[in-house]
Amino acid sequence: MIFRNLISTVLLLLLAGLAQASNQFYFIARQAPEGSLTQAGQNDTRVYLRWDLVEGELPDDIASFSLYRDGTLLKSFPAQAVMSPAQIRTLYDGPEEQRRLLETVAQLKEAALQGDGQLNFDSDQFATRIHNTLTDPDDGDYWGQLASRQDFNIAIARYRGWHDDPPAGQYKYELIAHNATGDTRRVGLAQVDTTTPTPMLGPDDFAQTFLAQCDRPDFRDHFSVNLNWSLPGGTNQADRLASQLIISGYDLYRTRDNVETLVSRDLATEAAALPHDNRGQVQFGDLERVNDTLLTIAPDGDPAEPEWLETRADLVAAGLEPGDTRAYYLVPRDFAGQYGPTRATLVTVPDQARPPAPWDVRPFLNEAEQQVELTFDAIDLNSYRSAYGRDRRFCNLATADTDGYLAFVGEEEDCATDTPRRVQIDVSDYQVYRFDNYADASAFKDSDGDGFADAAEREDNKQCTPASDPAPVVIDVSEETVSLERGEQVKLIDTQPPKKKGFVYWYRLASVSDGGRLSLLSEPVRVNFPDRTLPDPPTVSVTHEQKTVCDCSVETGIDKVWSFEDTLSDTMDGKLTLQCTGFAPGDTYTLTEANIGNADGSLCQNDTFTSQCTDTATRDFTFTPADGSEPIACTLPSGSGVNMCGAGRVKVVPEYCVKPVPAPVGVVEGPLTITVTPPGPDQCVTLNQQIAGDNVPVKTSCGTGQASLDYEHSFGEFCGFAVTRDANNNVSATTQIGCRDVPGQSNITLAPARPVSITPIGDKMAVSWRMPSQRQSMVEVELTRTEPGGIDPITATLSAVELSGGGLQDTQIDIPALGATPEEWCVRLRTFAPSTQVGQPHYSDWSAALCDTRATEDNEPPQWLPWPGLADVPQGPDLSLLDGRDIQTASPQVVLSTGLAIPLGDFSYSDLNGCSRPVYLRGVYGDSDDTDTSKPTKGRYLTDLICRPSGLAQFKSALADDLAFMVFRQTRTPEGQVSDYIQVSPLIDYVHWVVEQNEKGTGYLGHRLRDPYIFAIADADQFAHVDIAYYDRAGLVPDHDYRYQLIYFDDDLRMREWRSTDWMTYQTNDTTDTGGGS
C-alpha cells in the first residue's frame, strides 16, 4: 500500500550475527521539514533515515553500518558507540533544532529533580548530560530507545539515524552492515520521492470508553476519563506494520473550556504556524496538552483496556469537575518529529456520584388504618451535615447548594491534599421497595431503578433499559412533609393493607437525585401487622420431690375376728373406697366407702359383700388422698376365704417412693421445679420472679411445637407469675405463682448488717443498723466494752424487720452503770438466714465494729499533742429545718414524711428560665373546690423540675454556690444526752438529672431533676419560687432531737464555710415538735 515504496526489510543469512539481527531490524526513510512541529524550520525539507532493532540489542559481530544513496556512500557509522558531547552539541545548532533541544532538556531536568536532586545540571551542559545518559550502563539503552522516538537527534547520537539533503527527485537508500572480518550485508533498502509528499495515517476508533456497565459497580468510572484508539491501517497488516514503525508516539490535547459541539481541527497545520514555549511545547491558545511526555504506547485494539486513563487526581489538578464536557484531540508524531492527521472526540467527565440513601428510617404502624408510615429526615445539605458531620470534613460547604453536590474527606484527611468523595444532595423523589421476607430484601439490587432485581431481570450486561412491566416490589406511596425545629421530616405512607393478620413486610428506600441518579438502598426495616388477639395464659405446676405413697397391697387372713387395719392414715388423709368389678359384664360399682381414721366397722355396715360380689368378680381398694393427687389402688384377693365383715383380717399396706409432688404455698423443702407450659404451639412462655419489688424475667422458652419451660429454684423465696407471648408480641394474662420459701444452706455469702449509730443513753446503749438486701430471719447484736475491759460481751438477738431483707432497725440494750472513768463501747452485728434445719443456721460474718465513748461531764479527755494551728473556718448564715410531714407528696417512690429537710436556696422564675414544674405528674392534689386540682392550693409540696438545655445551664450556674458540701448530724436523746456529729452524706458537688422523653421514647422533653439527696419544694403561697432542699432520711429515731452542720468546700477541697440548723424533734405522728432550743 502507501508505505511499500518507503520500507524494505532485507534478511541476510550468510552470517549468524547478521541473520539474527535481520529478523528484528528495520530501515525506514521519510521526507519532512527540518524543524519539528512548530514554525521554525518549516520551509526547508530533508530526508530522515532511521534504522534500529524492533526489540533487543545488536549482535556483537556487527561492527559498523554504511549508508548509500543510489550506490554512493553517504556516511559510515559505528554499530556500538555514542557521539561525543561536542558532536552532540553540533546536532542542535540552528533555530530549527531548538524545539527538540528544549523538550529533551526539560525531560532530563524533570527526571533529575524527581530523584535526590544531585543529578541536576545547567542547561548549557545539555550535551554532556545527553552523552552521560546514553552511556549509562544501567539505563542508557532503555532511555536511548525511548528518547530516539521523540527526538531524532538522539537517534543520530546513537548512530541509529541520519538525515540527507538531496535535490528534488527519486532516490534509493541502502544500509550495509559490516563485521570485524570485513564481511558485508545489506540490511535495509528504502526508496524516497522528494517531489511527492507522503501522507501519514491517523489512528482509528478514537473515543471515550467506560470500564463498567449500568448493572455493574460503576464508581470505577466516576470522575475519571478513559480513552481508546487503535493503530492505523485497519486489517491491512502492511499498513499496520508501516504505521507502527513510522509513528513514534501520540500527543493528546483538550480544550481549556467546556464545549457543546465537536470542532474538527488539523493540529499539524496549526502547529507549523505557532511558536513553542521554553519546554518545547506547542502553544495552542485554546488547547492544553494532556500528556507530559510523548505517548509511545502501541494500541492493542482491545476496547476493554483503555490506552489512556485520567484519574480523579489528574482531573482535579487540571481543574475539571464531574459533568464537564471537553473536546479531546489525538495527533500522532512520526520518527522525524512531525505531526500527522488529527482525531477528535467529545468527552464528558462521568459524574456517578449518588445521593445518599435515607438514613434512620423509623417505621410506624397505624393499626387503626392498617397503614405503614416510614419517617426519616428529608435529605438536604443541613440534614446530611447533621447526620455525617462528626466523622467527615466537608470541602465545599459555601457552594454546595449551587454545585448540587457535597464533597468531603475523612475526619483525619485534608480537602487540599486528599481525594474528596462526592454525594448529591439535590433529591427530588424517594422510591419505596417492599418485600415479603428478609432474604429477598437483603439480597435485592436494582441498578437502573426499575424495581426489578438485577440478578433475575434479564441476561447479564443488559439491565440498562428500565422494564416496561410494573415493578413487582416498588410500591406507590403517599408523601407528607412535616417541618420540625431540627429540619423537615419526610413521611412515606404505604396505604395497602397486609395480606392477613400477623403478616410481616420488609421495606427498603432509595432517594432519587434531580438528575435521576438512584441511591443505594437503605437497610431493611421490618413492619409487623400484628394480630392483637391475646393468647391464653400458660399452665404452671410447682413440684418438689417427696417420699410418698406410690402403691399399696392388701394382706388377708382368718386368724382372728375381722378388724380393718388402716396403716395409710399414719401417712396422709384421704378416703377408702371398696369396689366390685366383674360381677356383671362391664359392671363396676362401689360396695362401700369410708374416710381414713373412721374405718372401724364403717365398711361393714352393709355385710352383703359375698352376695354382691361373687368369687368370679374382683374387689379393689382405692385410696384417694385428700390433697388431690392421683388415687392409689390395690386389689383385694377374691374367694370365700375373705369374709370382709364376718371373720378374718384385711390390712392395706402402703409402698413408698420418692417422686415429684405438688409443693404447697409457704415454707417448703427444695429444690422446687417450676414447669410452665404454653397453651398452644409456636408460642413463648416467660417465667418472672419478684426480686426486691421488681418483676424480673428469669427464663423464657420459645420455639416450634409445645415449648414448655422447666426452672429449678433451690434456695430462698420464689414469688412470681408466668405469661404467654405469641408471634405478634401479644402477652397473655398472668398465671400467678404463690410464694414458696425454700430454707437451708445457701451457696451465696450472707452479708452482715451494717451498724449506723451507737449512742449511750443513761444505762442503755441505743444501737441502729441497716439490714442487707438479702433474706434473713434475725440479727445478733454484740456490745463490747473495750475500755476499760473486764466484762463479757453483751448480746441480743432480734427478729428481722423484713424477711426479704433491707430496712433500718434499732434497739436499746441494758449496760452496766457508768463508773468514774470514761468508757469506750463497740457494737458489731451478724445476720441469720431463714432455715428449717434445726441446729444448722446459716449466718454471716461479723460486721465491722462501730464505737463510741461514754463519760461524765467531769471526765476530761486526754491531752494530746496539738495539730498545727489552722485558720478558723467562717460561719455562714443559719439554715432552717423542715419536717418532712409538712411537705405534700403522693409519689410512691419518694416518702419524705420520714425525714427532715434542709432548704439550701430559694430560686425565682428568673433562675428557672427554660424550666417547668409539671407537678401534676406527682398526682398531688389540694383541698380546694376549684376545678383546677393539678397542684396544691396551700402549703409546701414536692414538685418536679424539668429544664431544657438553656434553662439547665442557667439553673446549674445559679445552684453552683450552694453545692460542694457535706452534711453532719448531731443527736440529743429525750434524757438530754448529746452525741458527737456524724457524717450522713457524701460530698455533694453536683445534682443528678435524667433525660426525659415523650411517651413513645422518640422525643426529647428536657432534663428532669432526679437526685437521691436533693429535691425541689414549691410553696402554693409563693408559686414563683422553688426551694432546693437536702433530705436526711437515714437512721432517725422518733422523739430524738436533731441538728445539722453543713461544711462547704472550695475547689481544692479546703473548708471554706460552715452553716448550722437549730434543733428539731423527729416524730412520726401527726404533731410536730420544733424542739427544745439550741
C-alpha positions, 0 to 999 in steps of 0.5 A, spaced: 500 500 500 502 507 501 508 505 505 511 499 500 515 504 496 518 507 503 520 500 507 524 494 505 526 489 510 532 485 507 534 478 511 541 476 510 543 469 512 550 468 510 552 470 517 549 468 524 550 475 527 547 478 521 541 473 520 539 474 527 539 481 527 535 481 520 529 478 523 528 484 528 531 490 524 528 495 520 530 501 515 525 506 514 526 513 510 521 519 510 521 526 507 519 532 512 521 539 514 527 540 518 524 543 524 519 539 528 512 541 529 512 548 530 514 554 525 521 554 525 524 550 520 518 549 516 520 551 509 526 547 508 525 539 507 530 533 508 530 526 508 530 522 515 533 515 515 532 511 521 534 504 522 534 500 529 532 493 532 524 492 533 526 489 540 533 487 543 540 489 542 545 488 536 549 482 535 556 483 537 559 481 530 556 487 527 561 492 527 559 498 523 553 500 518 554 504 511 549 508 508 548 509 500 544 513 496 543 510 489 550 506 490 554 512 493 556 512 500 553 517 504 556 516 511 559 510 515 557 509 522 559 505 528 554 499 530 556 500 538 558 507 540 555 514 542 557 521 539 561 525 543 558 531 547 561 536 542 558 532 536 552 532 540 552 539 541 553 540 533 546 536 532 542 542 535 545 548 532 540 552 528 533 555 530 530 549 527 533 544 532 531 548 538 524 545 539 527 538 540 533 541 544 528 544 549 523 538 550 529 533 551 532 538 556 526 539 560 525 531 560 532 530 563 531 536 568 524 533 570 527 526 571 533 529 575 529 533 580 524 527 581 530 523 584 535 526 590 536 532 586 544 531 585 543 529 578 541 536 576 545 540 571 545 547 567 542 547 561 548 549 557 551 542 559 545 539 555 550 535 551 554 532 556 548 530 560 545 527 553 552 523 552 552 521 560 545 518 559 546 514 553 552 511 556 549 509 562 550 502 563 544 501 567 539 505 563 542 508 557 539 503 552 532 503 555 532 511 555 536 511 548 530 507 545 525 511 548 528 518 547 530 516 539 522 516 538 521 523 540 527 526 538 531 524 532 537 527 534 538 522 539 537 517 534 543 520 530 547 520 537 546 513 537 548 512 530 541 509 529 539 515 524 541 520 519 538 525 515 540 527 507 539 533 503 538 531 496 535 535 490 528 534 488 527 527 485 527 519 486 532 516 490 534 509 493 537 508 500 541 502 502 544 500 509 550 495 509 552 492 515 559 490 516 563 485 521 570 485 524 572 480 518 570 485 513 564 481 511 558 485 508 550 485 508 545 489 506 540 490 511 535 495 509 533 498 502 528 504 502 526 508 496 524 516 497 520 521 492 522 528 494 517 531 489 511 527 492 509 528 499 507 522 503 501 522 507 501 519 514 495 515 517 491 517 523 489 512 528 482 509 528 476 508 533 478 514 537 473 515 543 471 515 550 470 508 553 467 506 560 470 500 564 463 498 567 456 497 565 449 500 568 448 493 572 455 493 574 459 497 580 460 503 576 464 508 581 470 505 577 468 510 572 466 516 576 470 522 575 475 519 571 476 519 563 478 513 559 480 513 552 481 508 546 484 508 539 487 503 535 493 503 530 492 505 523 491 501 517 485 497 519 486 489 517 491 491 512 497 488 516 502 492 511 499 498 513 499 496 520 506 494 520 508 501 516 504 505 521 507 502 527 514 503 525 513 510 522 509 513 528 513 514 534 508 516 539 501 520 540 500 527 543 493 528 546 490 535 547 483 538 550 480 544 550 481 549 556 473 550 556 467 546 556 464 545 549 457 543 546 459 541 539 465 537 536 470 542 532 474 538 527 481 541 527 488 539 523 493 540 529 499 539 524 497 545 520 496 549 526 502 547 529 507 549 523 504 556 524 505 557 532 511 558 536 513 553 542 514 555 549 521 554 553 519 546 554 518 545 547 511 545 547 506 547 542 502 553 544 495 552 542 491 558 545 485 554 546 488 547 547 492 544 553 496 538 552 494 532 556 500 528 556 507 530 559 511 526 555 510 523 548 505 517 548 509 511 545 504 506 547 502 501 541 494 500 541 492 493 542 485 494 539 482 491 545 476 496 547 476 493 554 483 496 556 483 503 555 490 506 552 489 512 556 486 513 563 485 520 567 484 519 574 480 523 579 487 526 581 489 528 574 482 531 573 482 535 579 489 538 578 487 540 571 481 543 574 475 539 571 469 537 575 464 531 574 459 533 568 464 537 564 464 536 557 471 537 553 473 536 546 479 531 546 484 531 540 489 525 538 495 527 533 500 522 532 508 524 531 512 520 526 520 518 527 522 525 524 518 529 529 512 531 525 505 531 526 500 527 522 492 527 521 488 529 527 482 525 531 477 528 535 472 526 540 467 529 545 468 527 552 464 528 558 467 527 565 462 521 568 459 524 574 456 517 578 456 520 584 449 518 588 445 521 593 445 518 599 440 513 601 435 515 607 438 514 613 434 512 620 428 510 617 423 509 623 417 505 621 410 506 624 404 502 624 397 505 624 393 499 626 387 503 626 388 504 618 392 498 617 397 503 614 405 503 614 408 510 615 416 510 614 419 517 617 426 519 616 429 526 615 428 529 608 435 529 605 438 536 604 445 539 605 443 541 613 440 534 614 446 530 611 451 535 615 447 533 621 447 526 620 455 525 617 458 531 620 462 528 626 466 523 622 467 527 615 470 534 613 466 537 608 470 541 602 465 545 599 460 547 604 459 555 601 457 552 594 454 546 595 447 548 594 449 551 587 454 545 585 448 540 587 453 536 590 457 535 597 464 533 597 468 531 603 474 527 606 475 523 612 475 526 619 483 525 619 484 527 611 485 534 608 480 537 602 487 540 599 491 534 599 486 528 599 481 525 594 474 528 596 468 523 595 462 526 592 454 525 594 448 529 591 444 532 595 439 535 590 433 529 591 427 530 588 423 523 589 424 517 594 422 510 591 419 505 596 421 497 595 417 492 599 418 485 600 415 479 603 421 476 607 428 478 609 432 474 604 429 477 598 430 484 601 437 483 603 439 480 597 435 485 592 439 490 587 436 494 582 441 498 578 437 502 573 431 503 578 426 499 575 424 495 581 426 489 578 432 485 581 438 485 577 440 478 578 433 475 575 431 481 570 434 479 564 441 476 561 447 479 564 450 486 561 443 488 559 439 491 565 440 498 562 433 499 559 428 500 565 422 494 564 416 496 561 412 491 566 410 494 573 415 493 578 413 487 582 416 490 589 416 498 588 410 500 591 406 507 590 406 511 596 403 517 599 408 523 601 407 528 607 412 533 609 412 535 616 417 541 618 420 540 625 425 545 629 431 540 627 429 540 619 423 537 615 421 530 616 419 526 610 413 521 611 412 515 606 405 512 607 404 505 604 396 505 604 395 497 602 393 493 607 397 486 609 395 480 606 392 477 613 393 478 620 400 477 623 403 478 616 410 481 616 413 486 610 420 488 609 421 495 606 427 498 603 428 506 600 432 509 595 432 517 594 432 519 587 437 525 585 434 531 580 438 528 575 435 521 576 441 518 579 438 512 584 441 511 591 443 505 594 438 502 598 437 503 605 437 497 610 431 493 611 426 495 616 421 490 618 413 492 619 409 487 623 401 487 622 400 484 628 394 480 630 392 483 637 388 477 639 391 475 646 393 468 647 391 464 653 395 464 659 400 458 660 399 452 665 404 452 671 405 446 676 410 447 682 413 440 684 418 438 689 420 431 690 417 427 696 417 420 699 410 418 698 405 413 697 406 410 690 402 403 691 399 399 696 397 391 697 392 388 701 394 382 706 388 377 708 387 372 713 382 368 718 386 368 724 382 372 728 375 376 728 375 381 722 378 388 724 380 393 718 387 395 719 388 402 716 396 403 716 395 409 710 392 414 715 399 414 719 401 417 712 396 422 709 388 423 709 384 421 704 378 416 703 377 408 702 373 406 697 371 398 696 369 396 689 366 390 685 368 389 678 366 383 674 360 381 677 356 383 671 359 384 664 362 391 664 359 392 671 363 396 676 360 399 682 362 401 689 360 396 695 362 401 700 366 407 702 369 410 708 374 416 710 381 414 713 381 414 721 373 412 721 374 405 718 372 401 724 366 397 722 364 403 717 365 398 711 361 393 714 355 396 715 352 393 709 355 385 710 352 383 703 359 383 700 359 375 698 352 376 695 354 382 691 360 380 689 361 373 687 368 369 687 368 370 679 368 378 680 374 382 683 374 387 689 379 393 689 381 398 694 382 405 692 385 410 696 384 417 694 388 422 698 385 428 700 390 433 697 388 431 690 393 427 687 392 421 683 388 415 687 392 409 689 389 402 688 390 395 690 386 389 689 383 385 694 384 377 693 377 374 691 374 367 694 370 365 700 376 365 704 375 373 705 369 374 709 370 382 709 365 383 715 364 376 718 371 373 720 378 374 718 383 380 717 384 385 711 390 390 712 392 395 706 399 396 706 402 402 703 409 402 698 413 408 698 417 412 693 420 418 692 417 422 686 415 429 684 409 432 688 405 438 688 409 443 693 404 447 697 404 455 698 409 457 704 415 454 707 417 448 703 423 443 702 427 444 695 429 444 690 422 446 687 421 445 679 417 450 676 414 447 669 410 452 665 407 450 659 404 454 653 397 453 651 398 452 644 404 451 639 409 456 636 408 460 642 413 463 648 412 462 655 416 467 660 417 465 667 418 472 672 420 472 679 419 478 684 426 480 686 426 486 691 419 489 688 421 488 681 418 483 676 424 480 673 424 475 667 428 469 669 427 464 663 423 464 657 422 458 652 420 459 645 420 455 639 416 450 634 411 445 637 409 445 645 415 449 648 414 448 655 419 451 660 422 447 666 426 452 672 429 449 678 429 454 684 433 451 690 434 456 695 430 462 698 423 465 696 420 464 689 414 469 688 412 470 681 407 469 675 408 466 668 405 469 661 404 467 654 407 471 648 405 469 641 408 471 634 405 478 634 408 480 641 401 479 644 402 477 652 397 473 655 394 474 662 398 472 668 398 465 671 400 467 678 405 463 682 404 463 690 410 464 694 414 458 696 420 459 701 425 454 700 430 454 707 437 451 708 444 452 706 445 457 701 451 457 696 451 465 696 455 469 702 450 472 707 452 479 708 452 482 715 448 488 717 451 494 717 451 498 724 449 506 723 449 509 730 451 507 737 449 512 742 449 511 750 443 513 753 443 513 761 444 505 762 442 503 755 446 503 749 441 505 743 444 501 737 441 502 729 443 498 723 441 497 716 439 490 714 442 487 707 438 486 701 438 479 702 433 474 706 434 473 713 430 471 719 434 475 725 440 479 727 445 478 733 447 484 736 454 484 740 456 490 745 463 490 747 466 494 752 473 495 750 475 500 755 476 499 760 475 491 759 473 486 764 466 484 762 463 479 757 460 481 751 453 483 751 448 480 746 441 480 743 438 477 738 432 480 734 427 478 729 428 481 722 424 487 720 423 484 713 424 477 711 426 479 704 431 483 707 433 491 707 430 496 712 433 500 718 432 497 725 434 499 732 434 497 739 436 499 746 440 494 750 441 494 758 449 496 760 452 496 766 452 503 770 457 508 768 463 508 773 468 514 774 472 513 768 470 514 761 468 508 757 469 506 750 463 501 747 463 497 740 457 494 737 458 489 731 452 485 728 451 478 724 445 476 720 441 469 720 438 466 714 431 463 714 432 455 715 428 449 717 434 445 719 434 445 726 441 446 729 444 448 722 443 456 721 446 459 716 449 466 718 454 471 716 460 474 718 461 479 723 460 486 721 465 491 722 465 494 729 462 501 730 464 505 737 463 510 741 465 513 748 461 514 754 463 519 760 461 524 765 461 531 764 467 531 769 471 526 765 476 530 761 479 527 755 486 526 754 491 531 752 494 530 746 499 533 742 496 539 738 495 539 730 498 545 727 494 551 728 489 552 722 485 558 720 478 558 723 473 556 718 467 562 717 460 561 719 455 562 714 448 564 715 443 559 719 439 554 715 432 552 717 429 545 718 423 542 715 419 536 717 418 532 712 410 531 714 409 538 712 411 537 705 405 534 700 407 528 696 403 522 693 409 519 689 410 512 691 417 512 690 419 518 694 416 518 702 419 524 705 414 524 711 420 520 714 425 525 714 427 532 715 429 537 710 434 542 709 432 548 704 439 550 701 436 556 696 430 559 694 430 560 686 425 565 682 422 564 675 428 568 673 433 562 675 428 557 672 428 560 665 427 554 660 424 550 666 417 547 668 414 544 674 409 539 671 407 537 678 401 534 676 405 528 674 406 527 682 398 526 682 398 531 688 392 534 689 389 540 694 383 541 698 380 546 694 373 546 690 376 549 684 376 545 678 383 546 677 386 540 682 393 539 678 397 542 684 396 544 691 392 550 693 396 551 700 402 549 703 409 546 701 409 540 696 414 536 692 414 538 685 418 536 679 423 540 675 424 539 668 429 544 664 431 544 657 438 545 655 438 553 656 434 553 662 439 547 665 445 551 664 442 557 667 439 553 673 446 549 674 450 556 674 445 559 679 445 552 684 453 552 683 454 556 690 450 552 694 453 545 692 460 542 694 458 540 701 457 535 706 452 534 711 453 532 719 448 530 724 448 531 731 443 527 736 440 529 743 436 523 746 429 525 750 434 524 757 438 530 754 444 526 752 448 529 746 452 525 741 458 527 737 456 529 729 456 524 724 457 524 717 450 522 713 452 524 706 457 524 701 460 530 698 455 533 694 458 537 688 453 536 683 445 534 682 443 528 678 438 529 672 435 524 667 433 525 660 426 525 659 422 523 653 415 523 650 411 517 651 413 513 645 421 514 647 422 518 640 422 525 643 426 529 647 422 533 653 428 536 657 432 534 663 428 532 669 431 533 676 432 526 679 437 526 685 437 521 691 439 527 696 436 533 693 429 535 691 425 541 689 419 544 694 414 549 691 410 553 696 402 554 693 403 561 697 409 563 693 408 559 686 414 563 683 419 560 687 422 553 688 426 551 694 432 546 693 432 542 699 437 536 702 433 530 705 436 526 711 432 520 711 437 515 714 437 512 721 432 517 725 429 515 731 422 518 733 422 523 739 430 524 738 432 531 737 436 533 731 441 538 728 445 539 722 452 542 720 453 543 713 461 544 711 462 547 704 468 546 700 472 550 695 475 547 689 481 544 692 477 541 697 479 546 703 473 548 708 471 554 706 464 555 710 460 552 715 452 553 716 448 550 722 440 548 723 437 549 730 434 543 733 428 539 731 424 533 734 423 527 729 416 524 730 412 520 726 405 522 728 401 527 726 404 533 731 410 536 730 415 538 735 420 544 733 424 542 739 427 544 745 432 550 743 439 550 741 
